[in-house]
Amino acid sequence: MEDRVPEHMQLRDEALTALRSNPLVFFPEGYEAKLHDADFDLTFADLGMDSLAGMELSIWLELEKGIEVTEVEIQEIESLNGLARFLAKAGG
């Protein structure tokens, strides 16, 4: 299990990079310190994401990671940890 944690944290970092690069995502004040805790999660609703922000995330994933994802899939991902799990399955 210890081997899994660093990989999971790396995928969380990639997920955070994707979300931070999105000009339509806003991290709530005070959350920054909690983001390095693997058990802490933020929903896309917490980040103020709407369908346009989801489309931006979809575009970023395709351009930066070569991963195609639909808007429906983005809606199903729902959170930071969900995005990390999605990246793991997609080979991100």
PDB file of N, CA, C and O in Angstrom:
ATOM      1  N   MET A   1       0.816  -1.191   0.000  1.00  0.00           N
ATOM      2  CA  MET A   1       0.000   0.000   0.000  1.00  0.00           C
ATOM      3  C   MET A   1       0.865   1.261   0.000  1.00  0.00           C
ATOM      4  O   MET A   1       0.477   2.268  -0.592  1.00  0.00           O
ATOM      5  N   GLU A   2       2.021   1.224   0.649  1.00  0.00           N
ATOM      6  CA  GLU A   2       2.881   2.399   0.676  1.00  0.00           C
ATOM      7  C   GLU A   2       3.361   2.784  -0.720  1.00  0.00           C
ATOM      8  O   GLU A   2       3.552   3.968  -0.997  1.00  0.00           O
ATOM      9  N   ASP A   3       3.560   1.806  -1.602  1.00  0.00           N
ATOM     10  CA  ASP A   3       3.967   2.105  -2.970  1.00  0.00           C
ATOM     11  C   ASP A   3       2.865   2.845  -3.720  1.00  0.00           C
ATOM     12  O   ASP A   3       3.150   3.649  -4.607  1.00  0.00           O
ATOM     13  N   ARG A   4       1.610   2.579  -3.370  1.00  0.00           N
ATOM     14  CA  ARG A   4       0.475   3.178  -4.042  1.00  0.00           C
ATOM     15  C   ARG A   4       0.327   4.659  -3.675  1.00  0.00           C
ATOM     16  O   ARG A   4      -0.101   5.456  -4.510  1.00  0.00           O
ATOM     17  N   VAL A   5       0.662   5.026  -2.478  1.00  0.00           N
ATOM     18  CA  VAL A   5       0.452   6.394  -2.023  1.00  0.00           C
ATOM     19  C   VAL A   5       1.229   7.408  -2.856  1.00  0.00           C
ATOM     20  O   VAL A   5       0.634   8.385  -3.312  1.00  0.00           O
ATOM     21  N   PRO A   6       2.527   7.224  -3.078  1.00  0.00           N
ATOM     22  CA  PRO A   6       3.221   8.226  -3.901  1.00  0.00           C
ATOM     23  C   PRO A   6       2.636   8.346  -5.307  1.00  0.00           C
ATOM     24  O   PRO A   6       2.538   9.452  -5.839  1.00  0.00           O
ATOM     25  N   GLU A   7       2.245   7.218  -5.916  1.00  0.00           N
ATOM     26  CA  GLU A   7       1.650   7.269  -7.247  1.00  0.00           C
ATOM     27  C   GLU A   7       0.331   8.039  -7.201  1.00  0.00           C
ATOM     28  O   GLU A   7       0.050   8.867  -8.067  1.00  0.00           O
ATOM     29  N   HIS A   8      -0.465   7.751  -6.182  1.00  0.00           N
ATOM     30  CA  HIS A   8      -1.739   8.454  -6.034  1.00  0.00           C
ATOM     31  C   HIS A   8      -1.498   9.952  -5.849  1.00  0.00           C
ATOM     32  O   HIS A   8      -2.205  10.772  -6.434  1.00  0.00           O
ATOM     33  N   MET A   9      -0.501  10.308  -5.039  1.00  0.00           N
ATOM     34  CA  MET A   9      -0.217  11.726  -4.817  1.00  0.00           C
ATOM     35  C   MET A   9       0.300  12.383  -6.097  1.00  0.00           C
ATOM     36  O   MET A   9       0.003  13.549  -6.355  1.00  0.00           O
ATOM     37  N   GLN A  10       1.061  11.654  -6.891  1.00  0.00           N
ATOM     38  CA  GLN A  10       1.521  12.192  -8.167  1.00  0.00           C
ATOM     39  C   GLN A  10       0.327  12.460  -9.083  1.00  0.00           C
ATOM     40  O   GLN A  10       0.277  13.491  -9.753  1.00  0.00           O
ATOM     41  N   LEU A  11      -0.625  11.542  -9.113  1.00  0.00           N
ATOM     42  CA  LEU A  11      -1.823  11.735  -9.932  1.00  0.00           C
ATOM     43  C   LEU A  11      -2.675  12.878  -9.386  1.00  0.00           C
ATOM     44  O   LEU A  11      -3.274  13.623 -10.162  1.00  0.00           O
ATOM     45  N   ARG A  12      -2.736  13.028  -8.062  1.00  0.00           N
ATOM     46  CA  ARG A  12      -3.438  14.184  -7.476  1.00  0.00           C
ATOM     47  C   ARG A  12      -2.754  15.476  -7.897  1.00  0.00           C
ATOM     48  O   ARG A  12      -3.424  16.460  -8.209  1.00  0.00           O
ATOM     49  N   ASP A  13      -1.407  15.480  -7.910  1.00  0.00           N
ATOM     50  CA  ASP A  13      -0.678  16.673  -8.347  1.00  0.00           C
ATOM     51  C   ASP A  13      -0.994  16.990  -9.800  1.00  0.00           C
ATOM     52  O   ASP A  13      -1.157  18.157 -10.156  1.00  0.00           O
ATOM     53  N   GLU A  14      -1.083  15.962 -10.648  1.00  0.00           N
ATOM     54  CA  GLU A  14      -1.440  16.181 -12.051  1.00  0.00           C
ATOM     55  C   GLU A  14      -2.865  16.707 -12.165  1.00  0.00           C
ATOM     56  O   GLU A  14      -3.146  17.590 -12.975  1.00  0.00           O
ATOM     57  N   ALA A  15      -3.768  16.155 -11.343  1.00  0.00           N
ATOM     58  CA  ALA A  15      -5.150  16.625 -11.335  1.00  0.00           C
ATOM     59  C   ALA A  15      -5.203  18.084 -10.884  1.00  0.00           C
ATOM     60  O   ALA A  15      -5.937  18.889 -11.458  1.00  0.00           O
ATOM     61  N   LEU A  16      -4.418  18.422  -9.848  1.00  0.00           N
ATOM     62  CA  LEU A  16      -4.364  19.807  -9.377  1.00  0.00           C
ATOM     63  C   LEU A  16      -3.828  20.737 -10.457  1.00  0.00           C
ATOM     64  O   LEU A  16      -4.339  21.843 -10.636  1.00  0.00           O
ATOM     65  N   THR A  17      -2.804  20.297 -11.174  1.00  0.00           N
ATOM     66  CA  THR A  17      -2.252  21.100 -12.267  1.00  0.00           C
ATOM     67  C   THR A  17      -3.328  21.372 -13.307  1.00  0.00           C
ATOM     68  O   THR A  17      -3.470  22.496 -13.788  1.00  0.00           O
ATOM     69  N   ALA A  18      -4.083  20.334 -13.651  1.00  0.00           N
ATOM     70  CA  ALA A  18      -5.156  20.493 -14.632  1.00  0.00           C
ATOM     71  C   ALA A  18      -6.187  21.503 -14.142  1.00  0.00           C
ATOM     72  O   ALA A  18      -6.623  22.367 -14.902  1.00  0.00           O
ATOM     73  N   LEU A  19      -6.573  21.398 -12.884  1.00  0.00           N
ATOM     74  CA  LEU A  19      -7.591  22.300 -12.346  1.00  0.00           C
ATOM     75  C   LEU A  19      -7.063  23.721 -12.177  1.00  0.00           C
ATOM     76  O   LEU A  19      -7.778  24.688 -12.435  1.00  0.00           O
ATOM     77  N   ARG A  20      -5.813  23.844 -11.743  1.00  0.00           N
ATOM     78  CA  ARG A  20      -5.230  25.185 -11.557  1.00  0.00           C
ATOM     79  C   ARG A  20      -5.008  25.903 -12.881  1.00  0.00           C
ATOM     80  O   ARG A  20      -5.026  27.133 -12.929  1.00  0.00           O
ATOM     81  N   SER A  21      -4.800  25.157 -13.941  1.00  0.00           N
ATOM     82  CA  SER A  21      -4.573  25.781 -15.244  1.00  0.00           C
ATOM     83  C   SER A  21      -5.870  26.281 -15.871  1.00  0.00           C
ATOM     84  O   SER A  21      -5.851  26.995 -16.874  1.00  0.00           O
ATOM     85  N   ASN A  22      -6.984  25.903 -15.277  1.00  0.00           N
ATOM     86  CA  ASN A  22      -8.300  26.263 -15.799  1.00  0.00           C
ATOM     87  C   ASN A  22      -8.689  27.648 -15.269  1.00  0.00           C
ATOM     88  O   ASN A  22      -8.881  27.816 -14.065  1.00  0.00           O
ATOM     89  N   PRO A  23      -8.807  28.638 -16.159  1.00  0.00           N
ATOM     90  CA  PRO A  23      -9.131  30.003 -15.692  1.00  0.00           C
ATOM     91  C   PRO A  23     -10.544  30.127 -15.116  1.00  0.00           C
ATOM     92  O   PRO A  23     -10.890  31.166 -14.555  1.00  0.00           O
ATOM     93  N   LEU A  24     -11.344  29.103 -15.244  1.00  0.00           N
ATOM     94  CA  LEU A  24     -12.720  29.147 -14.758  1.00  0.00           C
ATOM     95  C   LEU A  24     -12.905  28.401 -13.439  1.00  0.00           C
ATOM     96  O   LEU A  24     -14.031  28.237 -12.970  1.00  0.00           O
ATOM     97  N   VAL A  25     -11.802  27.951 -12.840  1.00  0.00           N
ATOM     98  CA  VAL A  25     -11.846  27.229 -11.568  1.00  0.00           C
ATOM     99  C   VAL A  25     -11.264  28.125 -10.482  1.00  0.00           C
ATOM    100  O   VAL A  25     -10.208  28.732 -10.658  1.00  0.00           O
ATOM    101  N   PHE A  26     -11.960  28.196  -9.373  1.00  0.00           N
ATOM    102  CA  PHE A  26     -11.520  29.039  -8.272  1.00  0.00           C
ATOM    103  C   PHE A  26     -11.435  28.217  -6.996  1.00  0.00           C
ATOM    104  O   PHE A  26     -12.439  27.693  -6.513  1.00  0.00           O
ATOM    105  N   PHE A  27     -10.225  28.110  -6.454  1.00  0.00           N
ATOM    106  CA  PHE A  27     -10.039  27.372  -5.213  1.00  0.00           C
ATOM    107  C   PHE A  27     -10.484  28.234  -4.044  1.00  0.00           C
ATOM    108  O   PHE A  27     -10.059  29.383  -3.926  1.00  0.00           O
ATOM    109  N   PRO A  28     -11.333  27.696  -3.180  1.00  0.00           N
ATOM    110  CA  PRO A  28     -11.794  28.463  -2.025  1.00  0.00           C
ATOM    111  C   PRO A  28     -10.627  28.819  -1.104  1.00  0.00           C
ATOM    112  O   PRO A  28      -9.662  28.065  -0.984  1.00  0.00           O
ATOM    113  N   GLU A  29     -10.730  29.956  -0.470  1.00  0.00           N
ATOM    114  CA  GLU A  29      -9.691  30.416   0.442  1.00  0.00           C
ATOM    115  C   GLU A  29      -9.521  29.420   1.587  1.00  0.00           C
ATOM    116  O   GLU A  29     -10.502  28.900   2.118  1.00  0.00           O
ATOM    117  N   GLY A  30      -8.288  29.163   1.956  1.00  0.00           N
ATOM    118  CA  GLY A  30      -8.007  28.283   3.078  1.00  0.00           C
ATOM    119  C   GLY A  30      -7.868  26.813   2.727  1.00  0.00           C
ATOM    120  O   GLY A  30      -7.561  26.008   3.606  1.00  0.00           O
ATOM    121  N   TYR A  31      -8.079  26.441   1.496  1.00  0.00           N
ATOM    122  CA  TYR A  31      -8.013  25.032   1.110  1.00  0.00           C
ATOM    123  C   TYR A  31      -6.602  24.580   0.732  1.00  0.00           C
ATOM    124  O   TYR A  31      -6.319  23.382   0.737  1.00  0.00           O
ATOM    125  N   GLU A  32      -5.732  25.504   0.410  1.00  0.00           N
ATOM    126  CA  GLU A  32      -4.398  25.173  -0.116  1.00  0.00           C
ATOM    127  C   GLU A  32      -3.637  24.206   0.789  1.00  0.00           C
ATOM    128  O   GLU A  32      -3.060  23.233   0.302  1.00  0.00           O
ATOM    129  N   ALA A  33      -3.628  24.455   2.069  1.00  0.00           N
ATOM    130  CA  ALA A  33      -2.875  23.602   3.001  1.00  0.00           C
ATOM    131  C   ALA A  33      -3.431  22.183   3.053  1.00  0.00           C
ATOM    132  O   ALA A  33      -2.684  21.239   3.311  1.00  0.00           O
ATOM    133  N   LYS A  34      -4.721  22.021   2.813  1.00  0.00           N
ATOM    134  CA  LYS A  34      -5.364  20.711   2.890  1.00  0.00           C
ATOM    135  C   LYS A  34      -5.154  19.876   1.637  1.00  0.00           C
ATOM    136  O   LYS A  34      -5.361  18.663   1.661  1.00  0.00           O
ATOM    137  N   LEU A  35      -4.745  20.509   0.543  1.00  0.00           N
ATOM    138  CA  LEU A  35      -4.672  19.801  -0.744  1.00  0.00           C
ATOM    139  C   LEU A  35      -3.618  18.700  -0.779  1.00  0.00           C
ATOM    140  O   LEU A  35      -3.677  17.824  -1.642  1.00  0.00           O
ATOM    141  N   HIS A  36      -2.655  18.728   0.141  1.00  0.00           N
ATOM    142  CA  HIS A  36      -1.604  17.709   0.148  1.00  0.00           C
ATOM    143  C   HIS A  36      -1.974  16.498   0.996  1.00  0.00           C
ATOM    144  O   HIS A  36      -1.188  15.559   1.117  1.00  0.00           O
ATOM    145  N   ASP A  37      -3.166  16.518   1.582  1.00  0.00           N
ATOM    146  CA  ASP A  37      -3.686  15.388   2.331  1.00  0.00           C
ATOM    147  C   ASP A  37      -4.458  14.500   1.355  1.00  0.00           C
ATOM    148  O   ASP A  37      -5.453  14.934   0.774  1.00  0.00           O
ATOM    149  N   ALA A  38      -4.004  13.267   1.175  1.00  0.00           N
ATOM    150  CA  ALA A  38      -4.608  12.360   0.187  1.00  0.00           C
ATOM    151  C   ALA A  38      -6.077  12.076   0.471  1.00  0.00           C
ATOM    152  O   ALA A  38      -6.829  11.740  -0.443  1.00  0.00           O
ATOM    153  N   ASP A  39      -6.491  12.207   1.720  1.00  0.00           N
ATOM    154  CA  ASP A  39      -7.887  11.935   2.065  1.00  0.00           C
ATOM    155  C   ASP A  39      -8.792  13.143   1.828  1.00  0.00           C
ATOM    156  O   ASP A  39     -10.015  13.002   1.792  1.00  0.00           O
ATOM    157  N   PHE A  40      -8.210  14.308   1.668  1.00  0.00           N
ATOM    158  CA  PHE A  40      -9.000  15.516   1.451  1.00  0.00           C
ATOM    159  C   PHE A  40      -9.434  15.585  -0.002  1.00  0.00           C
ATOM    160  O   PHE A  40      -8.638  15.328  -0.904  1.00  0.00           O
ATOM    161  N   ASP A  41     -10.678  15.928  -0.229  1.00  0.00           N
ATOM    162  CA  ASP A  41     -11.186  16.011  -1.595  1.00  0.00           C
ATOM    163  C   ASP A  41     -11.970  17.303  -1.764  1.00  0.00           C
ATOM    164  O   ASP A  41     -12.554  17.818  -0.810  1.00  0.00           O
ATOM    165  N   LEU A  42     -11.978  17.812  -2.967  1.00  0.00           N
ATOM    166  CA  LEU A  42     -12.784  18.971  -3.343  1.00  0.00           C
ATOM    167  C   LEU A  42     -13.668  18.558  -4.499  1.00  0.00           C
ATOM    168  O   LEU A  42     -13.183  18.002  -5.484  1.00  0.00           O
ATOM    169  N   THR A  43     -14.950  18.822  -4.391  1.00  0.00           N
ATOM    170  CA  THR A  43     -15.822  18.535  -5.523  1.00  0.00           C
ATOM    171  C   THR A  43     -15.674  19.640  -6.554  1.00  0.00           C
ATOM    172  O   THR A  43     -15.222  20.743  -6.244  1.00  0.00           O
ATOM    173  N   PHE A  44     -16.056  19.333  -7.766  1.00  0.00           N
ATOM    174  CA  PHE A  44     -16.022  20.360  -8.804  1.00  0.00           C
ATOM    175  C   PHE A  44     -16.970  21.497  -8.452  1.00  0.00           C
ATOM    176  O   PHE A  44     -16.727  22.644  -8.824  1.00  0.00           O
ATOM    177  N   ALA A  45     -18.052  21.188  -7.736  1.00  0.00           N
ATOM    178  CA  ALA A  45     -18.977  22.235  -7.284  1.00  0.00           C
ATOM    179  C   ALA A  45     -18.276  23.168  -6.289  1.00  0.00           C
ATOM    180  O   ALA A  45     -18.498  24.378  -6.313  1.00  0.00           O
ATOM    181  N   ASP A  46     -17.418  22.599  -5.402  1.00  0.00           N
ATOM    182  CA  ASP A  46     -16.645  23.421  -4.467  1.00  0.00           C
ATOM    183  C   ASP A  46     -15.768  24.417  -5.211  1.00  0.00           C
ATOM    184  O   ASP A  46     -15.494  25.512  -4.719  1.00  0.00           O
ATOM    185  N   LEU A  47     -15.335  24.024  -6.399  1.00  0.00           N
ATOM    186  CA  LEU A  47     -14.433  24.855  -7.199  1.00  0.00           C
ATOM    187  C   LEU A  47     -15.180  25.793  -8.138  1.00  0.00           C
ATOM    188  O   LEU A  47     -14.567  26.524  -8.915  1.00  0.00           O
ATOM    189  N   GLY A  48     -16.489  25.767  -8.061  1.00  0.00           N
ATOM    190  CA  GLY A  48     -17.300  26.642  -8.900  1.00  0.00           C
ATOM    191  C   GLY A  48     -17.323  26.238 -10.364  1.00  0.00           C
ATOM    192  O   GLY A  48     -17.595  27.059 -11.240  1.00  0.00           O
ATOM    193  N   MET A  49     -17.032  24.958 -10.626  1.00  0.00           N
ATOM    194  CA  MET A  49     -16.991  24.510 -12.014  1.00  0.00           C
ATOM    195  C   MET A  49     -18.388  24.378 -12.597  1.00  0.00           C
ATOM    196  O   MET A  49     -19.297  23.831 -11.973  1.00  0.00           O
ATOM    197  N   ASP A  50     -18.530  24.891 -13.806  1.00  0.00           N
ATOM    198  CA  ASP A  50     -19.766  24.720 -14.563  1.00  0.00           C
ATOM    199  C   ASP A  50     -19.429  23.960 -15.835  1.00  0.00           C
ATOM    200  O   ASP A  50     -18.320  23.441 -15.967  1.00  0.00           O
ATOM    201  N   SER A  51     -20.360  23.886 -16.766  1.00  0.00           N
ATOM    202  CA  SER A  51     -20.123  23.112 -17.989  1.00  0.00           C
ATOM    203  C   SER A  51     -18.987  23.694 -18.820  1.00  0.00           C
ATOM    204  O   SER A  51     -18.245  22.945 -19.455  1.00  0.00           O
ATOM    205  N   LEU A  52     -18.838  25.010 -18.828  1.00  0.00           N
ATOM    206  CA  LEU A  52     -17.744  25.638 -19.581  1.00  0.00           C
ATOM    207  C   LEU A  52     -16.394  25.275 -18.959  1.00  0.00           C
ATOM    208  O   LEU A  52     -15.437  24.985 -19.678  1.00  0.00           O
ATOM    209  N   ALA A  53     -16.317  25.292 -17.641  1.00  0.00           N
ATOM    210  CA  ALA A  53     -15.080  24.889 -16.970  1.00  0.00           C
ATOM    211  C   ALA A  53     -14.786  23.418 -17.244  1.00  0.00           C
ATOM    212  O   ALA A  53     -13.626  23.039 -17.402  1.00  0.00           O
ATOM    213  N   GLY A  54     -15.826  22.585 -17.303  1.00  0.00           N
ATOM    214  CA  GLY A  54     -15.646  21.178 -17.642  1.00  0.00           C
ATOM    215  C   GLY A  54     -15.102  21.004 -19.049  1.00  0.00           C
ATOM    216  O   GLY A  54     -14.260  20.140 -19.294  1.00  0.00           O
ATOM    217  N   MET A  55     -15.583  21.823 -19.970  1.00  0.00           N
ATOM    218  CA  MET A  55     -15.081  21.768 -21.342  1.00  0.00           C
ATOM    219  C   MET A  55     -13.607  22.190 -21.382  1.00  0.00           C
ATOM    220  O   MET A  55     -12.807  21.580 -22.092  1.00  0.00           O
ATOM    221  N   GLU A  56     -13.252  23.222 -20.629  1.00  0.00           N
ATOM    222  CA  GLU A  56     -11.849  23.655 -20.547  1.00  0.00           C
ATOM    223  C   GLU A  56     -10.970  22.539 -20.007  1.00  0.00           C
ATOM    224  O   GLU A  56      -9.871  22.311 -20.511  1.00  0.00           O
ATOM    225  N   LEU A  57     -11.455  21.837 -18.977  1.00  0.00           N
ATOM    226  CA  LEU A  57     -10.706  20.715 -18.416  1.00  0.00           C
ATOM    227  C   LEU A  57     -10.548  19.611 -19.454  1.00  0.00           C
ATOM    228  O   LEU A  57      -9.471  19.026 -19.576  1.00  0.00           O
ATOM    229  N   SER A  58     -11.593  19.323 -20.193  1.00  0.00           N
ATOM    230  CA  SER A  58     -11.548  18.314 -21.241  1.00  0.00           C
ATOM    231  C   SER A  58     -10.499  18.667 -22.295  1.00  0.00           C
ATOM    232  O   SER A  58      -9.733  17.807 -22.728  1.00  0.00           O
ATOM    233  N   ILE A  59     -10.469  19.919 -22.700  1.00  0.00           N
ATOM    234  CA  ILE A  59      -9.493  20.378 -23.694  1.00  0.00           C
ATOM    235  C   ILE A  59      -8.081  20.255 -23.151  1.00  0.00           C
ATOM    236  O   ILE A  59      -7.185  19.790 -23.855  1.00  0.00           O
ATOM    237  N   TRP A  60      -7.872  20.670 -21.895  1.00  0.00           N
ATOM    238  CA  TRP A  60      -6.539  20.595 -21.281  1.00  0.00           C
ATOM    239  C   TRP A  60      -6.063  19.149 -21.243  1.00  0.00           C
ATOM    240  O   TRP A  60      -4.917  18.860 -21.589  1.00  0.00           O
ATOM    241  N   LEU A  61      -6.939  18.240 -20.822  1.00  0.00           N
ATOM    242  CA  LEU A  61      -6.554  16.830 -20.743  1.00  0.00           C
ATOM    243  C   LEU A  61      -6.144  16.282 -22.103  1.00  0.00           C
ATOM    244  O   LEU A  61      -5.201  15.498 -22.208  1.00  0.00           O
ATOM    245  N   GLU A  62      -6.855  16.698 -23.137  1.00  0.00           N
ATOM    246  CA  GLU A  62      -6.514  16.217 -24.478  1.00  0.00           C
ATOM    247  C   GLU A  62      -5.195  16.812 -24.961  1.00  0.00           C
ATOM    248  O   GLU A  62      -4.349  16.095 -25.496  1.00  0.00           O
ATOM    249  N   LEU A  63      -5.017  18.121 -24.775  1.00  0.00           N
ATOM    250  CA  LEU A  63      -3.804  18.778 -25.274  1.00  0.00           C
ATOM    251  C   LEU A  63      -2.558  18.435 -24.461  1.00  0.00           C
ATOM    252  O   LEU A  63      -1.492  18.197 -25.029  1.00  0.00           O
ATOM    253  N   GLU A  64      -2.687  18.408 -23.138  1.00  0.00           N
ATOM    254  CA  GLU A  64      -1.522  18.219 -22.271  1.00  0.00           C
ATOM    255  C   GLU A  64      -1.209  16.758 -21.973  1.00  0.00           C
ATOM    256  O   GLU A  64      -0.044  16.399 -21.802  1.00  0.00           O
ATOM    257  N   LYS A  65      -2.233  15.914 -21.910  1.00  0.00           N
ATOM    258  CA  LYS A  65      -2.033  14.521 -21.524  1.00  0.00           C
ATOM    259  C   LYS A  65      -2.366  13.532 -22.627  1.00  0.00           C
ATOM    260  O   LYS A  65      -2.084  12.341 -22.495  1.00  0.00           O
ATOM    261  N   GLY A  66      -2.973  14.016 -23.734  1.00  0.00           N
ATOM    262  CA  GLY A  66      -3.358  13.121 -24.805  1.00  0.00           C
ATOM    263  C   GLY A  66      -4.527  12.221 -24.434  1.00  0.00           C
ATOM    264  O   GLY A  66      -4.702  11.151 -25.018  1.00  0.00           O
ATOM    265  N   ILE A  67      -5.328  12.654 -23.464  1.00  0.00           N
ATOM    266  CA  ILE A  67      -6.467  11.859 -22.982  1.00  0.00           C
ATOM    267  C   ILE A  67      -7.751  12.518 -23.452  1.00  0.00           C
ATOM    268  O   ILE A  67      -8.035  13.667 -23.112  1.00  0.00           O
ATOM    269  N   GLU A  68      -8.518  11.787 -24.231  1.00  0.00           N
ATOM    270  CA  GLU A  68      -9.809  12.303 -24.674  1.00  0.00           C
ATOM    271  C   GLU A  68     -10.860  11.977 -23.629  1.00  0.00           C
ATOM    272  O   GLU A  68     -10.969  10.838 -23.176  1.00  0.00           O
ATOM    273  N   VAL A  69     -11.630  12.982 -23.253  1.00  0.00           N
ATOM    274  CA  VAL A  69     -12.682  12.800 -22.259  1.00  0.00           C
ATOM    275  C   VAL A  69     -13.860  13.683 -22.652  1.00  0.00           C
ATOM    276  O   VAL A  69     -13.683  14.835 -23.050  1.00  0.00           O
ATOM    277  N   THR A  70     -15.049  13.135 -22.536  1.00  0.00           N
ATOM    278  CA  THR A  70     -16.241  13.892 -22.919  1.00  0.00           C
ATOM    279  C   THR A  70     -16.716  14.749 -21.746  1.00  0.00           C
ATOM    280  O   THR A  70     -16.285  14.570 -20.607  1.00  0.00           O
ATOM    281  N   GLU A  71     -17.616  15.682 -22.056  1.00  0.00           N
ATOM    282  CA  GLU A  71     -18.206  16.506 -21.002  1.00  0.00           C
ATOM    283  C   GLU A  71     -18.980  15.652 -20.007  1.00  0.00           C
ATOM    284  O   GLU A  71     -18.962  15.918 -18.805  1.00  0.00           O
ATOM    285  N   VAL A  72     -19.653  14.636 -20.506  1.00  0.00           N
ATOM    286  CA  VAL A  72     -20.409  13.733 -19.628  1.00  0.00           C
ATOM    287  C   VAL A  72     -19.460  13.037 -18.659  1.00  0.00           C
ATOM    288  O   VAL A  72     -19.762  12.920 -17.471  1.00  0.00           O
ATOM    289  N   GLU A  73     -18.315  12.576 -19.157  1.00  0.00           N
ATOM    290  CA  GLU A  73     -17.326  11.929 -18.288  1.00  0.00           C
ATOM    291  C   GLU A  73     -16.799  12.909 -17.248  1.00  0.00           C
ATOM    292  O   GLU A  73     -16.599  12.534 -16.093  1.00  0.00           O
ATOM    293  N   ILE A  74     -16.574  14.154 -17.639  1.00  0.00           N
ATOM    294  CA  ILE A  74     -16.116  15.173 -16.694  1.00  0.00           C
ATOM    295  C   ILE A  74     -17.150  15.331 -15.584  1.00  0.00           C
ATOM    296  O   ILE A  74     -16.785  15.404 -14.411  1.00  0.00           O
ATOM    297  N   GLN A  75     -18.420  15.385 -15.931  1.00  0.00           N
ATOM    298  CA  GLN A  75     -19.480  15.515 -14.928  1.00  0.00           C
ATOM    299  C   GLN A  75     -19.506  14.314 -13.995  1.00  0.00           C
ATOM    300  O   GLN A  75     -19.804  14.457 -12.810  1.00  0.00           O
ATOM    301  N   GLU A  76     -19.200  13.139 -14.516  1.00  0.00           N
ATOM    302  CA  GLU A  76     -19.198  11.919 -13.697  1.00  0.00           C
ATOM    303  C   GLU A  76     -17.989  11.856 -12.772  1.00  0.00           C
ATOM    304  O   GLU A  76     -18.049  11.204 -11.730  1.00  0.00           O
ATOM    305  N   ILE A  77     -16.901  12.516 -13.130  1.00  0.00           N
ATOM    306  CA  ILE A  77     -15.683  12.506 -12.317  1.00  0.00           C
ATOM    307  C   ILE A  77     -15.939  13.217 -10.987  1.00  0.00           C
ATOM    308  O   ILE A  77     -15.570  12.701  -9.932  1.00  0.00           O
ATOM    309  N   GLU A  78     -16.553  14.370 -11.026  1.00  0.00           N
ATOM    310  CA  GLU A  78     -17.088  15.113  -9.883  1.00  0.00           C
ATOM    311  C   GLU A  78     -16.122  15.723  -8.880  1.00  0.00           C
ATOM    312  O   GLU A  78     -16.536  16.607  -8.130  1.00  0.00           O
ATOM    313  N   SER A  79     -14.848  15.305  -8.817  1.00  0.00           N
ATOM    314  CA  SER A  79     -13.986  15.831  -7.751  1.00  0.00           C
ATOM    315  C   SER A  79     -12.503  15.689  -8.095  1.00  0.00           C
ATOM    316  O   SER A  79     -12.127  15.050  -9.078  1.00  0.00           O
ATOM    317  N   LEU A  80     -11.683  16.304  -7.257  1.00  0.00           N
ATOM    318  CA  LEU A  80     -10.228  16.208  -7.396  1.00  0.00           C
ATOM    319  C   LEU A  80      -9.775  14.752  -7.331  1.00  0.00           C
ATOM    320  O   LEU A  80      -9.030  14.300  -8.201  1.00  0.00           O
ATOM    321  N   ASN A  81     -10.210  14.016  -6.318  1.00  0.00           N
ATOM    322  CA  ASN A  81      -9.814  12.613  -6.213  1.00  0.00           C
ATOM    323  C   ASN A  81     -10.393  11.787  -7.356  1.00  0.00           C
ATOM    324  O   ASN A  81      -9.754  10.849  -7.831  1.00  0.00           O
ATOM    325  N   GLY A  82     -11.593  12.132  -7.795  1.00  0.00           N
ATOM    326  CA  GLY A  82     -12.180  11.460  -8.951  1.00  0.00           C
ATOM    327  C   GLY A  82     -11.346  11.673 -10.200  1.00  0.00           C
ATOM    328  O   GLY A  82     -11.186  10.760 -11.010  1.00  0.00           O
ATOM    329  N   LEU A  83     -10.814  12.880 -10.357  1.00  0.00           N
ATOM    330  CA  LEU A  83      -9.954  13.176 -11.505  1.00  0.00           C
ATOM    331  C   LEU A  83      -8.657  12.383 -11.411  1.00  0.00           C
ATOM    332  O   LEU A  83      -8.165  11.887 -12.424  1.00  0.00           O
ATOM    333  N   ALA A  84      -8.099  12.256 -10.214  1.00  0.00           N
ATOM    334  CA  ALA A  84      -6.880  11.452 -10.036  1.00  0.00           C
ATOM    335  C   ALA A  84      -7.152   9.990 -10.390  1.00  0.00           C
ATOM    336  O   ALA A  84      -6.334   9.346 -11.046  1.00  0.00           O
ATOM    337  N   ARG A  85      -8.307   9.464  -9.953  1.00  0.00           N
ATOM    338  CA  ARG A  85      -8.663   8.071 -10.305  1.00  0.00           C
ATOM    339  C   ARG A  85      -8.844   7.922 -11.809  1.00  0.00           C
ATOM    340  O   ARG A  85      -8.426   6.920 -12.389  1.00  0.00           O
ATOM    341  N   PHE A  86      -9.464   8.910 -12.439  1.00  0.00           N
ATOM    342  CA  PHE A  86      -9.658   8.882 -13.883  1.00  0.00           C
ATOM    343  C   PHE A  86      -8.306   8.858 -14.596  1.00  0.00           C
ATOM    344  O   PHE A  86      -8.118   8.097 -15.545  1.00  0.00           O
ATOM    345  N   LEU A  87      -7.367   9.689 -14.143  1.00  0.00           N
ATOM    346  CA  LEU A  87      -6.037   9.718 -14.746  1.00  0.00           C
ATOM    347  C   LEU A  87      -5.337   8.369 -14.579  1.00  0.00           C
ATOM    348  O   LEU A  87      -4.640   7.919 -15.489  1.00  0.00           O
ATOM    349  N   ALA A  88      -5.515   7.729 -13.439  1.00  0.00           N
ATOM    350  CA  ALA A  88      -4.897   6.413 -13.209  1.00  0.00           C
ATOM    351  C   ALA A  88      -5.438   5.390 -14.203  1.00  0.00           C
ATOM    352  O   ALA A  88      -4.674   4.614 -14.776  1.00  0.00           O
ATOM    353  N   LYS A  89      -6.751   5.389 -14.406  1.00  0.00           N
ATOM    354  CA  LYS A  89      -7.366   4.452 -15.343  1.00  0.00           C
ATOM    355  C   LYS A  89      -6.982   4.755 -16.793  1.00  0.00           C
ATOM    356  O   LYS A  89      -6.836   3.848 -17.613  1.00  0.00           O
ATOM    357  N   ALA A  90      -6.821   6.046 -17.091  1.00  0.00           N
ATOM    358  CA  ALA A  90      -6.494   6.452 -18.458  1.00  0.00           C
ATOM    359  C   ALA A  90      -5.003   6.365 -18.750  1.00  0.00           C
ATOM    360  O   ALA A  90      -4.571   6.608 -19.876  1.00  0.00           O
ATOM    361  N   GLY A  91      -4.216   6.018 -17.731  1.00  0.00           N
ATOM    362  CA  GLY A  91      -2.780   5.930 -17.942  1.00  0.00           C
ATOM    363  C   GLY A  91      -2.100   7.273 -17.918  1.00  0.00           C
ATOM    364  O   GLY A  91      -1.022   7.441 -18.489  1.00  0.00           O
ATOM    365  N   GLY A  92      -2.739   8.262 -17.240  1.00  0.00           N
ATOM    366  CA  GLY A  92      -2.258   9.626 -17.173  1.00  0.00           C
ATOM    367  C   GLY A  92      -0.991   9.772 -16.463  1.00  0.00           C
ATOM    368  O   GLY A  92      -0.478  10.884 -16.338  1.00  0.00           O
TER     369      GLY A  92
END
